[in-house]
Amino acid sequence: MKRFRRHGRSHERARELFAEADAQRWRLVTTNAVVMETHALLVARLRDGRRHGLEFLDRLTRTQCHVERVRASDEKRAIELIRRHADKDYSLCDALSFVVMERLKLKEAIAFDRHFREYGRFVVL
C-alpha cells in the first residue's frame, strides 16, 4: 500500500471531492469494514496514531456519512467474489465494499485504490 502523503495528488483530489459532496449534499456511504481498516491504518502508521484514530472516529459521528453495516450474506458474497477473481488481489475490505455498493445499488465511488477501477462496475470519481 502506498504511504499516505498529506499533500499528494490523491489527498488534494479527495479534498476537492469531499468539498463538492458537502456543497451539493451528496449522500455519502461507507461500510463499518472501511471504518475499521481506516482506524487501524491511522493507529499503525501515524505518530500519535491512537489520538488520530480517535479523532477520525469522532469526526465520522459528526458527518453526514452513513456507515452501512456489513451483513453475513455480504461477507459470503465477498469471499466468493475474491475466489472468482483469482487474477486480482482484492482485499476482503475491497470486496465487501463492492458487494455492499451493489446491494445498495450505488453507482459511483470516491476511491483512490486501483481495485475499484479494476473491478469496473462503478464510476470512480
N, C-alpha and C positions, 0 to 999 in steps of 0.2 A: 504494500500500500504506500502511496506517495505521502511524504510528510506534509502536514498542513502548513501552509505558508500564509501568514496573516495578510500579506499584501499581494498574493499571487493572483493570476488571472481568474482562477475559479472563485476565489474569495470575492473579488470585485464583481464578477458576474452574479454571484449569489446575492450580494448586497443589492444590486440593481433589481434582480427578480423579486426579492422579498419586499423591496420598497414599492415595486409595481403591484405586487399582490396586496399589500396594505392599502395602497391608494385606490385600487379597484375592488377591494373587498373580496378577493378570491376565497373560495372555500379550500383551505389547506388541510391535508390529511397526512398523517404518518402512522406508523404502527408502534406498538409497545416494543417490538423487537428492535426497531431502529433506535428508539429511545434508549434501550438497554445497551446497544452497541455503541452509541454516541457517548453515553455516560462512561462506559468502560474505557473508551479511547481517550477521553479527556483526563480521566484519573491516571491512566498509564503513561500518557505522553507529555503532559504539561507539568511544568514546575507548579507546585501547589495544586496538583490535579484534583485532590479531594474538594477543595474550595470551588474550583471551576466546574466540577461535576455537579455540585450542589446548586451553584448559580444557574447552570443550564436547566436543571430540573425545576427550580423556582421560576425561571423565565418562561418555561414551557407552560406552566399552570396559568400564567398571566396573558397568554396569547390566544388568538382565535383558532389556533391549530387543533384539530380534533385528533386524538390518539385512538386509533381503531385497534381493538384487542384481537390478537391472532387466535383463531379457533383451532381446535384439534383437527378439523377437516382441512383447514388451510395448511397445517403442518404436514399432513399426509400428502396433499397435492404438491406442496413444495418439494418434498423428498422425491416424489415421482418425477417432477419436472427436472430435478438435478440428475436423476438416473437417465431420463430420456435425452438430455442434452449432454451426453458424455464428452463431447468435444469442447465444452465450455467449463470454466472454473467458477461458476456462480457460487457465492456463499449461501448458506441457508437463509441469512437475513435478506439477501437479494431476492432469492426465490420466493420467500414469504411476501416480500413487497410486491412482486409480480402477481402472485396468486390473490393477494388482498385487493390490489388495484383492479384485477379482472372481476373479482366478486362484487366490488363496489361500482363497477363499470366506469372507472376513471380512465381517461384517455391521455392525459398529459402528466409529465413528471418533471420536477426540478431535481436534476441529478447530474453529478459530475463523474460518476462511475461508468466506465466503458460498458459494463454489463447491461445497463438499460438500453444502450444503443444496440448492442449485440442481440439482445432478446427481440428487439424490433417490433414490439406490439404497442408502443406508446410514442407519443410525440415528446421528445426530450427538449425542454425549453433552454 
